[in-house]
C-alpha cells in the first residue's frame, strides 16, 4: 500500500513539474514575441467592418511598443494600453488593458501574428464586451478591425 501511495505521489509531482515547465515555456514565448514587437510602427493598412480605411485617415498615426506598453499617437490624441500576449493559443492572443481614453480600465481581446521582422497584424473588437475574434479578417456590422503595422 505504501508503495502504491509513493508511486501516486511520484506521478503527481511529475505532472506538477511538467505543468510548471509548460507555463514557463509559454512565458518565454510571450517574452520573445514581445521583444520582437518593441519599437515604433506605422499603419500599413486597416480594415473595419469589412471595408478598407482610406490611407489619408491613417496618416500621422504611430504605434510605440516599449516593454508591455502599447502607445498609439494620432494627430490629436494618445492612447496607452498594457498588453499581455499568449502565443501558445492558435491564433496567438493579445489582451489590451486600456489605461486612458474612452475604454479606460476595459480589456479588449484580440489576436495577432508576426508576419516578418518588420510587419505584424492584429484583429480586435472596438468595445471591451466583444468576444475575441478568431480570424484575420473583418465583416460588415461586426465592429472588428484588422490592422497591419510596419516597422518605422
Phi, psi and omega in degrees: 000316178297324179296319179296318179295317180298318178296320179297317179296320178297315179297317180296316181293326177296318178297320180296314179298319179297316181296317178298319177299319178296319179294321179293321177298317180297318178296320180296316178295320178297318179296321178296314179295318180299321178297320179296331184273353182298142175122195181253141185226152172237158181282125175269326179197155177212139179230133178230129179052038176083002181239139177292142175270136181299135181306325181299328180285341183265343183303141177084000178268127181231135175254130172243128174245118179229118187056237180257019179259130181245106188242115180256121178251121175252179182305320187240003178200170179227138177235135181239135177232154167259125183254147174231128182254145173227086182284355179284342180277161178230106003285165180300142184251148175228133172247135183238108176271114182283128182263352178201181176080190184297331180261018183312133181071002176267148177250122177259136186255130182219185174231156180215160171211140176266113185276319179205176181301335183245014183214132169217157179238152176217143173232135174202169177280169178271349183227147183300332183281353182286148175291159176292132177293162180244346185234155176270064179197165175229162179223158179306143174062022177261341184059035171252152173228149177245126180234138176246122180254141175241141180298135181283000000 
